[in-house]
Amino acid sequence: MLYPQEQLFQEMTFLSYYLHWSRDEVMKLPHWERRRWCREVSSVNQKLNGPEQQSFTLK
């Protein structure tokens, strides 16, 4: 079973935007670590901007 392509692109875009990582850097991360980074960045955004701020949500 493959990882859903749409979700992969969302994670890649999110991390590239906030952490300024290249496509290659993001793609080298294992699935679990990429999702962890997304959660961590979202947590920082919510602390700085309040819970109403749009952030990455894992489905």
PDB file of N, CA, C, O and CB in Angstrom:
ATOM      1  N   MET A   1       0.843  -1.177   0.000  1.00  0.00           N
ATOM      2  CA  MET A   1       0.000   0.000   0.000  1.00  0.00           C
ATOM      3  C   MET A   1       0.893   1.247   0.000  1.00  0.00           C
ATOM      4  O   MET A   1       1.838   1.336   0.784  1.00  0.00           O
ATOM      5  CB  MET A   1      -0.962  -0.006   1.225  1.00  0.00           C
ATOM      6  N   LEU A   2       0.599   2.181  -0.858  1.00  0.00           N
ATOM      7  CA  LEU A   2       1.378   3.398  -0.979  1.00  0.00           C
ATOM      8  C   LEU A   2       0.798   4.515  -0.112  1.00  0.00           C
ATOM      9  O   LEU A   2      -0.393   4.532   0.200  1.00  0.00           O
ATOM     10  CB  LEU A   2       1.439   3.839  -2.435  1.00  0.00           C
ATOM     11  N   TYR A   3       1.652   5.419   0.257  1.00  0.00           N
ATOM     12  CA  TYR A   3       1.241   6.592   1.018  1.00  0.00           C
ATOM     13  C   TYR A   3       0.435   7.495   0.091  1.00  0.00           C
ATOM     14  O   TYR A   3       0.853   7.704  -1.047  1.00  0.00           O
ATOM     15  CB  TYR A   3       2.477   7.350   1.618  1.00  0.00           C
ATOM     16  N   PRO A   4      -0.698   8.038   0.522  1.00  0.00           N
ATOM     17  CA  PRO A   4      -1.526   8.876  -0.358  1.00  0.00           C
ATOM     18  C   PRO A   4      -0.747  10.079  -0.899  1.00  0.00           C
ATOM     19  O   PRO A   4      -0.165  10.852  -0.138  1.00  0.00           O
ATOM     20  CB  PRO A   4      -2.769   9.362   0.395  1.00  0.00           C
ATOM     21  N   GLN A   5      -0.749  10.215  -2.196  1.00  0.00           N
ATOM     22  CA  GLN A   5       0.033  11.251  -2.859  1.00  0.00           C
ATOM     23  C   GLN A   5      -0.369  12.652  -2.407  1.00  0.00           C
ATOM     24  O   GLN A   5       0.494  13.502  -2.190  1.00  0.00           O
ATOM     25  CB  GLN A   5      -0.119  11.133  -4.362  1.00  0.00           C
ATOM     26  N   GLU A   6      -1.655  12.897  -2.265  1.00  0.00           N
ATOM     27  CA  GLU A   6      -2.117  14.226  -1.857  1.00  0.00           C
ATOM     28  C   GLU A   6      -1.590  14.594  -0.476  1.00  0.00           C
ATOM     29  O   GLU A   6      -1.186  15.734  -0.246  1.00  0.00           O
ATOM     30  CB  GLU A   6      -3.647  14.284  -1.866  1.00  0.00           C
ATOM     31  N   GLN A   7      -1.594  13.646   0.430  1.00  0.00           N
ATOM     32  CA  GLN A   7      -1.097  13.894   1.783  1.00  0.00           C
ATOM     33  C   GLN A   7       0.410  14.141   1.769  1.00  0.00           C
ATOM     34  O   GLN A   7       0.908  14.998   2.498  1.00  0.00           O
ATOM     35  CB  GLN A   7      -1.434  12.709   2.707  1.00  0.00           C
ATOM     36  N   LEU A   8       1.121  13.404   0.955  1.00  0.00           N
ATOM     37  CA  LEU A   8       2.563  13.590   0.829  1.00  0.00           C
ATOM     38  C   LEU A   8       2.867  15.016   0.356  1.00  0.00           C
ATOM     39  O   LEU A   8       3.743  15.678   0.912  1.00  0.00           O
ATOM     40  CB  LEU A   8       3.165  12.550  -0.152  1.00  0.00           C
ATOM     41  N   PHE A   9       2.156  15.487  -0.655  1.00  0.00           N
ATOM     42  CA  PHE A   9       2.377  16.838  -1.167  1.00  0.00           C
ATOM     43  C   PHE A   9       2.031  17.893  -0.122  1.00  0.00           C
ATOM     44  O   PHE A   9       2.715  18.912  -0.026  1.00  0.00           O
ATOM     45  CB  PHE A   9       1.551  17.067  -2.431  1.00  0.00           C
ATOM     46  N   GLN A  10       0.988  17.666   0.655  1.00  0.00           N
ATOM     47  CA  GLN A  10       0.624  18.618   1.711  1.00  0.00           C
ATOM     48  C   GLN A  10       1.738  18.717   2.756  1.00  0.00           C
ATOM     49  O   GLN A  10       2.114  19.815   3.167  1.00  0.00           O
ATOM     50  CB  GLN A  10      -0.703  18.198   2.385  1.00  0.00           C
ATOM     51  N   GLU A  11       2.251  17.584   3.174  1.00  0.00           N
ATOM     52  CA  GLU A  11       3.336  17.577   4.158  1.00  0.00           C
ATOM     53  C   GLU A  11       4.586  18.238   3.595  1.00  0.00           C
ATOM     54  O   GLU A  11       5.239  19.025   4.280  1.00  0.00           O
ATOM     55  CB  GLU A  11       3.654  16.142   4.599  1.00  0.00           C
ATOM     56  N   MET A  12       4.916  17.924   2.362  1.00  0.00           N
ATOM     57  CA  MET A  12       6.107  18.503   1.731  1.00  0.00           C
ATOM     58  C   MET A  12       5.981  20.022   1.618  1.00  0.00           C
ATOM     59  O   MET A  12       6.926  20.754   1.911  1.00  0.00           O
ATOM     60  CB  MET A  12       6.332  17.885   0.337  1.00  0.00           C
ATOM     61  N   THR A  13       4.824  20.483   1.196  1.00  0.00           N
ATOM     62  CA  THR A  13       4.593  21.916   1.040  1.00  0.00           C
ATOM     63  C   THR A  13       4.682  22.624   2.384  1.00  0.00           C
ATOM     64  O   THR A  13       5.313  23.674   2.505  1.00  0.00           O
ATOM     65  CB  THR A  13       3.227  22.174   0.394  1.00  0.00           C
ATOM     66  N   PHE A  14       4.050  22.044   3.383  1.00  0.00           N
ATOM     67  CA  PHE A  14       4.038  22.630   4.722  1.00  0.00           C
ATOM     68  C   PHE A  14       5.454  22.785   5.268  1.00  0.00           C
ATOM     69  O   PHE A  14       5.822  23.863   5.735  1.00  0.00           O
ATOM     70  CB  PHE A  14       3.200  21.769   5.673  1.00  0.00           C
ATOM     71  N   LEU A  15       6.244  21.725   5.213  1.00  0.00           N
ATOM     72  CA  LEU A  15       7.604  21.780   5.748  1.00  0.00           C
ATOM     73  C   LEU A  15       8.513  22.676   4.920  1.00  0.00           C
ATOM     74  O   LEU A  15       9.342  23.401   5.471  1.00  0.00           O
ATOM     75  CB  LEU A  15       8.191  20.386   5.818  1.00  0.00           C
ATOM     76  N   SER A  16       8.364  22.632   3.629  1.00  0.00           N
ATOM     77  CA  SER A  16       9.182  23.492   2.768  1.00  0.00           C
ATOM     78  C   SER A  16       8.885  24.960   3.031  1.00  0.00           C
ATOM     79  O   SER A  16       9.797  25.786   3.067  1.00  0.00           O
ATOM     80  CB  SER A  16       8.939  23.163   1.289  1.00  0.00           C
ATOM     81  N   TYR A  17       7.622  25.281   3.212  1.00  0.00           N
ATOM     82  CA  TYR A  17       7.225  26.668   3.448  1.00  0.00           C
ATOM     83  C   TYR A  17       7.749  27.180   4.794  1.00  0.00           C
ATOM     84  O   TYR A  17       8.361  28.247   4.857  1.00  0.00           O
ATOM     85  CB  TYR A  17       5.698  26.796   3.398  1.00  0.00           C
ATOM     86  N   TYR A  18       7.512  26.429   5.855  1.00  0.00           N
ATOM     87  CA  TYR A  18       7.861  26.906   7.192  1.00  0.00           C
ATOM     88  C   TYR A  18       9.324  26.715   7.559  1.00  0.00           C
ATOM     89  O   TYR A  18       9.883  27.534   8.289  1.00  0.00           O
ATOM     90  CB  TYR A  18       7.017  26.215   8.198  1.00  0.00           C
ATOM     91  N   LEU A  19       9.950  25.666   7.076  1.00  0.00           N
ATOM     92  CA  LEU A  19      11.328  25.389   7.467  1.00  0.00           C
ATOM     93  C   LEU A  19      12.332  25.670   6.353  1.00  0.00           C
ATOM     94  O   LEU A  19      13.542  25.559   6.550  1.00  0.00           O
ATOM     95  CB  LEU A  19      11.453  23.955   7.904  1.00  0.00           C
ATOM     96  N   HIS A  20      11.818  26.033   5.187  1.00  0.00           N
ATOM     97  CA  HIS A  20      12.669  26.357   4.039  1.00  0.00           C
ATOM     98  C   HIS A  20      13.578  25.195   3.650  1.00  0.00           C
ATOM     99  O   HIS A  20      14.737  25.381   3.281  1.00  0.00           O
ATOM    100  CB  HIS A  20      13.511  27.584   4.344  1.00  0.00           C
ATOM    101  N   TRP A  21      13.019  24.004   3.745  1.00  0.00           N
ATOM    102  CA  TRP A  21      13.745  22.808   3.339  1.00  0.00           C
ATOM    103  C   TRP A  21      13.484  22.548   1.859  1.00  0.00           C
ATOM    104  O   TRP A  21      12.411  22.856   1.341  1.00  0.00           O
ATOM    105  CB  TRP A  21      13.330  21.581   4.202  1.00  0.00           C
ATOM    106  N   SER A  22      14.467  21.986   1.199  1.00  0.00           N
ATOM    107  CA  SER A  22      14.309  21.647  -0.219  1.00  0.00           C
ATOM    108  C   SER A  22      13.457  20.385  -0.366  1.00  0.00           C
ATOM    109  O   SER A  22      13.223  19.647   0.591  1.00  0.00           O
ATOM    110  CB  SER A  22      15.693  21.448  -0.894  1.00  0.00           C
ATOM    111  N   ARG A  23      13.011  20.170  -1.589  1.00  0.00           N
ATOM    112  CA  ARG A  23      12.245  18.960  -1.903  1.00  0.00           C
ATOM    113  C   ARG A  23      13.042  17.717  -1.521  1.00  0.00           C
ATOM    114  O   ARG A  23      12.502  16.796  -0.909  1.00  0.00           O
ATOM    115  CB  ARG A  23      11.876  18.919  -3.405  1.00  0.00           C
ATOM    116  N   ASP A  24      14.308  17.690  -1.874  1.00  0.00           N
ATOM    117  CA  ASP A  24      15.142  16.524  -1.575  1.00  0.00           C
ATOM    118  C   ASP A  24      15.281  16.283  -0.076  1.00  0.00           C
ATOM    119  O   ASP A  24      15.252  15.139   0.378  1.00  0.00           O
ATOM    120  CB  ASP A  24      16.517  16.695  -2.193  1.00  0.00           C
ATOM    121  N   GLU A  25      15.431  17.358   0.689  1.00  0.00           N
ATOM    122  CA  GLU A  25      15.547  17.207   2.145  1.00  0.00           C
ATOM    123  C   GLU A  25      14.277  16.610   2.739  1.00  0.00           C
ATOM    124  O   GLU A  25      14.336  15.720   3.588  1.00  0.00           O
ATOM    125  CB  GLU A  25      15.847  18.560   2.803  1.00  0.00           C
ATOM    126  N   VAL A  26      13.137  17.106   2.288  1.00  0.00           N
ATOM    127  CA  VAL A  26      11.855  16.620   2.818  1.00  0.00           C
ATOM    128  C   VAL A  26      11.625  15.166   2.394  1.00  0.00           C
ATOM    129  O   VAL A  26      11.163  14.351   3.192  1.00  0.00           O
ATOM    130  CB  VAL A  26      10.683  17.517   2.327  1.00  0.00           C
ATOM    131  N   MET A  27      11.943  14.848   1.156  1.00  0.00           N
ATOM    132  CA  MET A  27      11.713  13.490   0.648  1.00  0.00           C
ATOM    133  C   MET A  27      12.621  12.448   1.301  1.00  0.00           C
ATOM    134  O   MET A  27      12.284  11.264   1.325  1.00  0.00           O
ATOM    135  CB  MET A  27      11.917  13.464  -0.852  1.00  0.00           C
ATOM    136  N   LYS A  28      13.742  12.868   1.816  1.00  0.00           N
ATOM    137  CA  LYS A  28      14.658  11.932   2.480  1.00  0.00           C
ATOM    138  C   LYS A  28      14.163  11.514   3.867  1.00  0.00           C
ATOM    139  O   LYS A  28      14.609  10.507   4.418  1.00  0.00           O
ATOM    140  CB  LYS A  28      16.040  12.558   2.601  1.00  0.00           C
ATOM    141  N   LEU A  29      13.248  12.291   4.413  1.00  0.00           N
ATOM    142  CA  LEU A  29      12.730  11.965   5.740  1.00  0.00           C
ATOM    143  C   LEU A  29      11.826  10.738   5.677  1.00  0.00           C
ATOM    144  O   LEU A  29      11.050  10.589   4.734  1.00  0.00           O
ATOM    145  CB  LEU A  29      11.964  13.160   6.329  1.00  0.00           C
ATOM    146  N   PRO A  30      11.919   9.865   6.666  1.00  0.00           N
ATOM    147  CA  PRO A  30      10.953   8.772   6.733  1.00  0.00           C
ATOM    148  C   PRO A  30       9.564   9.345   7.047  1.00  0.00           C
ATOM    149  O   PRO A  30       9.430  10.435   7.603  1.00  0.00           O
ATOM    150  CB  PRO A  30      11.378   7.718   7.809  1.00  0.00           C
ATOM    151  N   HIS A  31       8.573   8.599   6.685  1.00  0.00           N
ATOM    152  CA  HIS A  31       7.179   9.014   6.853  1.00  0.00           C
ATOM    153  C   HIS A  31       6.892   9.501   8.274  1.00  0.00           C
ATOM    154  O   HIS A  31       6.341  10.586   8.458  1.00  0.00           O
ATOM    155  CB  HIS A  31       6.246   7.860   6.505  1.00  0.00           C
ATOM    156  N   TRP A  32       7.257   8.716   9.263  1.00  0.00           N
ATOM    157  CA  TRP A  32       6.952   9.065  10.649  1.00  0.00           C
ATOM    158  C   TRP A  32       7.613  10.376  11.058  1.00  0.00           C
ATOM    159  O   TRP A  32       7.022  11.160  11.800  1.00  0.00           O
ATOM    160  CB  TRP A  32       7.396   7.947  11.584  1.00  0.00           C
ATOM    161  N   GLU A  33       8.844  10.625  10.579  1.00  0.00           N
ATOM    162  CA  GLU A  33       9.558  11.839  10.967  1.00  0.00           C
ATOM    163  C   GLU A  33       8.971  13.077  10.276  1.00  0.00           C
ATOM    164  O   GLU A  33       8.887  14.147  10.880  1.00  0.00           O
ATOM    165  CB  GLU A  33      11.049  11.705  10.631  1.00  0.00           C
ATOM    166  N   ARG A  34       8.576  12.930   9.034  1.00  0.00           N
ATOM    167  CA  ARG A  34       7.952  14.035   8.308  1.00  0.00           C
ATOM    168  C   ARG A  34       6.659  14.461   9.010  1.00  0.00           C
ATOM    169  O   ARG A  34       6.402  15.652   9.186  1.00  0.00           O
ATOM    170  CB  ARG A  34       7.663  13.631   6.838  1.00  0.00           C
ATOM    171  N   ARG A  35       5.859  13.486   9.405  1.00  0.00           N
ATOM    172  CA  ARG A  35       4.616  13.796  10.122  1.00  0.00           C
ATOM    173  C   ARG A  35       4.903  14.432  11.477  1.00  0.00           C
ATOM    174  O   ARG A  35       4.173  15.326  11.905  1.00  0.00           O
ATOM    175  CB  ARG A  35       3.775  12.527  10.311  1.00  0.00           C
ATOM    176  N   ARG A  36       5.942  13.992  12.147  1.00  0.00           N
ATOM    177  CA  ARG A  36       6.321  14.560  13.446  1.00  0.00           C
ATOM    178  C   ARG A  36       6.716  16.025  13.296  1.00  0.00           C
ATOM    179  O   ARG A  36       6.300  16.864  14.095  1.00  0.00           O
ATOM    180  CB  ARG A  36       7.480  13.760  14.072  1.00  0.00           C
ATOM    181  N   TRP A  37       7.514  16.337  12.281  1.00  0.00           N
ATOM    182  CA  TRP A  37       7.899  17.724  12.027  1.00  0.00           C
ATOM    183  C   TRP A  37       6.665  18.583  11.741  1.00  0.00           C
ATOM    184  O   TRP A  37       6.586  19.723  12.199  1.00  0.00           O
ATOM    185  CB  TRP A  37       8.888  17.800  10.847  1.00  0.00           C
ATOM    186  N   CYS A  38       5.716  18.050  10.996  1.00  0.00           N
ATOM    187  CA  CYS A  38       4.483  18.790  10.713  1.00  0.00           C
ATOM    188  C   CYS A  38       3.741  19.110  12.009  1.00  0.00           C
ATOM    189  O   CYS A  38       3.263  20.230  12.189  1.00  0.00           O
ATOM    190  CB  CYS A  38       3.572  17.983   9.761  1.00  0.00           C
ATOM    191  N   ARG A  39       3.644  18.143  12.903  1.00  0.00           N
ATOM    192  CA  ARG A  39       2.973  18.373  14.193  1.00  0.00           C
ATOM    193  C   ARG A  39       3.710  19.424  15.019  1.00  0.00           C
ATOM    194  O   ARG A  39       3.087  20.294  15.627  1.00  0.00           O
ATOM    195  CB  ARG A  39       2.872  17.059  14.989  1.00  0.00           C
ATOM    196  N   GLU A  40       5.041  19.338  15.037  1.00  0.00           N
ATOM    197  CA  GLU A  40       5.829  20.286  15.837  1.00  0.00           C
ATOM    198  C   GLU A  40       5.684  21.716  15.313  1.00  0.00           C
ATOM    199  O   GLU A  40       5.495  22.644  16.100  1.00  0.00           O
ATOM    200  CB  GLU A  40       7.311  19.877  15.838  1.00  0.00           C
ATOM    201  N   VAL A  41       5.770  21.900  14.016  1.00  0.00           N
ATOM    202  CA  VAL A  41       5.625  23.230  13.427  1.00  0.00           C
ATOM    203  C   VAL A  41       4.219  23.767  13.688  1.00  0.00           C
ATOM    204  O   VAL A  41       4.053  24.943  14.010  1.00  0.00           O
ATOM    205  CB  VAL A  41       5.917  23.191  11.907  1.00  0.00           C
ATOM    206  N   SER A  42       3.212  22.915  13.552  1.00  0.00           N
ATOM    207  CA  SER A  42       1.834  23.327  13.833  1.00  0.00           C
ATOM    208  C   SER A  42       1.671  23.762  15.280  1.00  0.00           C
ATOM    209  O   SER A  42       0.979  24.738  15.569  1.00  0.00           O
ATOM    210  CB  SER A  42       0.862  22.191  13.521  1.00  0.00           C
ATOM    211  N   SER A  43       2.307  23.041  16.180  1.00  0.00           N
ATOM    212  CA  SER A  43       2.227  23.379  17.598  1.00  0.00           C
ATOM    213  C   SER A  43       2.830  24.754  17.869  1.00  0.00           C
ATOM    214  O   SER A  43       2.256  25.547  18.614  1.00  0.00           O
ATOM    215  CB  SER A  43       2.938  22.317  18.439  1.00  0.00           C
ATOM    216  N   VAL A  44       3.971  25.036  17.274  1.00  0.00           N
ATOM    217  CA  VAL A  44       4.609  26.350  17.433  1.00  0.00           C
ATOM    218  C   VAL A  44       3.695  27.439  16.869  1.00  0.00           C
ATOM    219  O   VAL A  44       3.509  28.476  17.505  1.00  0.00           O
ATOM    220  CB  VAL A  44       5.998  26.382  16.722  1.00  0.00           C
ATOM    221  N   ASN A  45       3.129  27.215  15.695  1.00  0.00           N
ATOM    222  CA  ASN A  45       2.226  28.197  15.084  1.00  0.00           C
ATOM    223  C   ASN A  45       1.033  28.485  15.979  1.00  0.00           C
ATOM    224  O   ASN A  45       0.642  29.641  16.141  1.00  0.00           O
ATOM    225  CB  ASN A  45       1.743  27.703  13.723  1.00  0.00           C
ATOM    226  N   GLN A  46       0.457  27.452  16.558  1.00  0.00           N
ATOM    227  CA  GLN A  46      -0.712  27.646  17.416  1.00  0.00           C
ATOM    228  C   GLN A  46      -0.350  28.404  18.690  1.00  0.00           C
ATOM    229  O   GLN A  46      -1.139  29.217  19.169  1.00  0.00           O
ATOM    230  CB  GLN A  46      -1.336  26.298  17.773  1.00  0.00           C
ATOM    231  N   LYS A  47       0.832  28.145  19.239  1.00  0.00           N
ATOM    232  CA  LYS A  47       1.264  28.869  20.440  1.00  0.00           C
ATOM    233  C   LYS A  47       1.491  30.342  20.134  1.00  0.00           C
ATOM    234  O   LYS A  47       1.158  31.204  20.947  1.00  0.00           O
ATOM    235  CB  LYS A  47       2.546  28.247  21.013  1.00  0.00           C
ATOM    236  N   LEU A  48       2.057  30.635  18.965  1.00  0.00           N
ATOM    237  CA  LEU A  48       2.351  32.012  18.601  1.00  0.00           C
ATOM    238  C   LEU A  48       1.122  32.775  18.116  1.00  0.00           C
ATOM    239  O   LEU A  48       0.991  33.968  18.386  1.00  0.00           O
ATOM    240  CB  LEU A  48       3.411  32.039  17.540  1.00  0.00           C
ATOM    241  N   ASN A  49       0.227  32.105  17.407  1.00  0.00           N
ATOM    242  CA  ASN A  49      -0.873  32.774  16.730  1.00  0.00           C
ATOM    243  C   ASN A  49      -2.249  32.464  17.305  1.00  0.00           C
ATOM    244  O   ASN A  49      -3.246  33.028  16.854  1.00  0.00           O
ATOM    245  CB  ASN A  49      -0.855  32.412  15.299  1.00  0.00           C
ATOM    246  N   GLY A  50      -2.318  31.580  18.288  1.00  0.00           N
ATOM    247  CA  GLY A  50      -3.595  31.192  18.867  1.00  0.00           C
ATOM    248  C   GLY A  50      -4.184  29.993  18.156  1.00  0.00           C
ATOM    249  O   GLY A  50      -3.836  29.723  17.007  1.00  0.00           O
ATOM    250  N   PRO A  51      -5.068  29.270  18.820  1.00  0.00           N
ATOM    251  CA  PRO A  51      -5.621  28.038  18.266  1.00  0.00           C
ATOM    252  C   PRO A  51      -6.487  28.248  17.026  1.00  0.00           C
ATOM    253  O   PRO A  51      -6.707  27.304  16.268  1.00  0.00           O
ATOM    254  CB  PRO A  51      -6.424  27.344  19.311  1.00  0.00           C
ATOM    255  N   GLU A  52      -6.982  29.463  16.806  1.00  0.00           N
ATOM    256  CA  GLU A  52      -7.820  29.705  15.627  1.00  0.00           C
ATOM    257  C   GLU A  52      -7.003  29.802  14.342  1.00  0.00           C
ATOM    258  O   GLU A  52      -7.558  29.742  13.244  1.00  0.00           O
ATOM    259  CB  GLU A  52      -8.624  30.978  15.814  1.00  0.00           C
ATOM    260  N   GLN A  53      -5.682  29.952  14.477  1.00  0.00           N
ATOM    261  CA  GLN A  53      -4.802  30.048  13.310  1.00  0.00           C
ATOM    262  C   GLN A  53      -4.802  28.727  12.547  1.00  0.00           C
ATOM    263  O   GLN A  53      -4.716  27.659  13.154  1.00  0.00           O
ATOM    264  CB  GLN A  53      -3.361  30.425  13.737  1.00  0.00           C
ATOM    265  N   GLN A  54      -4.898  28.794  11.232  1.00  0.00           N
ATOM    266  CA  GLN A  54      -4.839  27.599  10.382  1.00  0.00           C
ATOM    267  C   GLN A  54      -3.482  26.919  10.558  1.00  0.00           C
ATOM    268  O   GLN A  54      -2.446  27.584  10.546  1.00  0.00           O
ATOM    269  CB  GLN A  54      -5.081  27.965   8.883  1.00  0.00           C
ATOM    270  N   SER A  55      -3.487  25.620  10.717  1.00  0.00           N
ATOM    271  CA  SER A  55      -2.243  24.875  10.827  1.00  0.00           C
ATOM    272  C   SER A  55      -2.456  23.519  10.137  1.00  0.00           C
ATOM    273  O   SER A  55      -3.566  23.160   9.743  1.00  0.00           O
ATOM    274  CB  SER A  55      -1.808  24.699  12.339  1.00  0.00           C
ATOM    275  N   PHE A  56      -1.397  22.820  10.016  1.00  0.00           N
ATOM    276  CA  PHE A  56      -1.431  21.514   9.369  1.00  0.00           C
ATOM    277  C   PHE A  56      -2.125  20.521  10.294  1.00  0.00           C
ATOM    278  O   PHE A  56      -1.791  20.435  11.476  1.00  0.00           O
ATOM    279  CB  PHE A  56       0.004  21.030   9.011  1.00  0.00           C
ATOM    280  N   THR A  57      -3.075  19.782   9.773  1.00  0.00           N
ATOM    281  CA  THR A  57      -3.746  18.768  10.574  1.00  0.00           C
ATOM    282  C   THR A  57      -3.567  17.420   9.894  1.00  0.00           C
ATOM    283  O   THR A  57      -3.701  17.300   8.677  1.00  0.00           O
ATOM    284  CB  THR A  57      -5.255  19.103  10.764  1.00  0.00           C
ATOM    285  N   LEU A  58      -3.269  16.427  10.684  1.00  0.00           N
ATOM    286  CA  LEU A  58      -3.081  15.085  10.170  1.00  0.00           C
ATOM    287  C   LEU A  58      -4.411  14.373  10.152  1.00  0.00           C
ATOM    288  O   LEU A  58      -5.184  14.442  11.108  1.00  0.00           O
ATOM    289  CB  LEU A  58      -2.055  14.307  11.005  1.00  0.00           C
ATOM    290  N   LYS A  59      -4.668  13.693   9.063  1.00  0.00           N
ATOM    291  CA  LYS A  59      -5.933  12.980   8.922  1.00  0.00           C
ATOM    292  C   LYS A  59      -5.775  11.532   9.271  1.00  0.00           C
ATOM    293  O   LYS A  59      -6.742  10.773   9.210  1.00  0.00           O
ATOM    294  CB  LYS A  59      -6.473  13.113   7.519  1.00  0.00           C
TER     295      LYS A  59
END
